[in-house]
């Protein structure tokens, strides 16, 4: 994901076509958006992921890809 974000985006988009409700895809899209600096999209995808599987809250709190969101009130609310 970090080495080729464009390819990651393509793969995730294709996966979403086949599995539109998959929380793992939403979580990965959230990471990708967070890494690219798109905070609103990152939080939106994370919310979608958590709605599908609340288990992702804890990993999101700790994952380094979300470092740019740690001070975001919406991120904090979602991962509380």
N, C-alpha and C positions, 0 to 999 in steps of 0.2 A: 504494500500500500504506500509506504513512504518512498520507495524507489521509483515507482511508476504510477502516480496517482491517476493519470489518464486511463491506463489499462484497468486499474482497480475500478474506476467509475464505470467503464464499459462492461466489465464482468458483473458488477453489482446491478447495473441497469438491466442486463439480460436476465439475471436471476430474478429480479423483481417482476419481470414480464411473466415468468412462469410461477412464481411464488409471491404474489403481491402482499400477502399478510405475514410473511416470514419475519419474526422479530430479529433474527440474526442478521438479515440483510439490512434492516433498519438500523441496527446497532453499528454495523460496519459503515453504512452511509454516514451515520452521525460522526464516527471517528474521522472519516474522510473530510467531511465538512469542517470539523474542528481543526484539523491539520491545515486546511486551506484558509482558515480565518473567517469562515462564514458561520458566525455564532448562531444566528437565527435558524438557519437550516440545520445546524448540528443539534440544537435543542429540540427542534421539531421532530427530527428523525429519532432522537433519543426518547422523546415522549411516545412516539409510535412503537418503538422497541419495548419500552416498559409496559405499555398497554398490552402487548402480546406476551410478555414474559417478565414478570417483576424481578426475576433473578438477576437481570442485567444491572440493577441499581448498584449493587456492591462493586462489581468490576468497573463500572463507569467512574465511581468515586476514586478508584485507585489507578486507573489506566493513564499512563503518561500522555496519550494522545488527546486527553481531555484537559490538560493542564491550562490551556487558554480559557477554559470555561469555569474554572474553580470559583471565580469571584462573581459569576453570573447568578442572580437571584433565581432565575428559572431553573438553571442547572442544579442549584442547591436544593430547591424545592423538589425536583424530580428524583434526586438521588438520596433524599433524607430517609 
